Amino acid sequence: MSSEESRTENPGSPFRQEPTARDLAPQFVLPMVVRIEKAAPPARTDALETAARAVLHILADERSAGDGPWAQAMHDWQDGRIRKVVRRARGAEWRKASALDGITVTGETAEVRVFPPVPLDGWPKELAKLQVSGTELDDPEPPAAPGPADPVLWLSPELEMSAGKAMAQAGHGAQIAWLELPEAERKIWRENAFRLSVRTAGPERWRALTAGGRLPVVRDAGYTEIAPGSCTVVADHPALGGRRHG
């Protein structure tokens, strides 16, 4: 699937494009594993949405805060460049991954487990051997239009991304929305079980979403699949000043 680091255009965000001290800090990665059984693979959009919610769940988990057991790893990860890697598993591989410390988030057809961050070269053996690439996912039907009040992570219509890369990018979009929300809005989102939609924007909507710098925009670092600086996701949360376009 894919590994990448992405950044937002907001200069106050840890996803900045220009080189900073974050580039010199020890680098960590947030591992995610999607369950893909041969006989029953998840729908692509559901996998993307489940991955995005998994990132939000670990960000909001009490174990990631204060003196929690994941707090230092989460801090170290966000102190460097924000990286996520999505791997795939099935059968016994999934059962072994599920036994590791983490959170499993379930969608309509998808299961994604997210784990506390690890050093780039310090993956648990149960995860290190899982495949990153080689699987594509499809939607059996076009996804419905998102609800008018739902946060939407809009994918670029100009880029071709594998399912794994798109899952990681959706996770980036969810994370930058979370980081920029006030605490009251985070609480509301958490109480709504991190309801969100992931959709590919049409060209006209995409131009409107990316104009004027009103919403967080994720740009890819260019490690895999697409060119550095490519705009991949716009995080359109009602509390961030954006709403449906076009």
Secondary structure, DSSP 8 states (H G I E B T S, - for coil): -EEEEEEES-TTSTT-SS--GGGTS--EEEEEEEE-BTTB---HHHHHHHHHHHHHHHHH-GGGSTT-TTHHHHHHHHHS--EEEEEEE-HHHHHHHHTSSSEEEE-SS-EEEE---EETT---HHHHTSB-SS-----SS------TTS-EEEE-TT----HHHHHHHHHHHHHHHHHHS-HHHHHHHHHTTT--EEEE--HHHHHHHHSTT-S-EEEE-SSSSS-TT-EEEEEE-GGGT-----
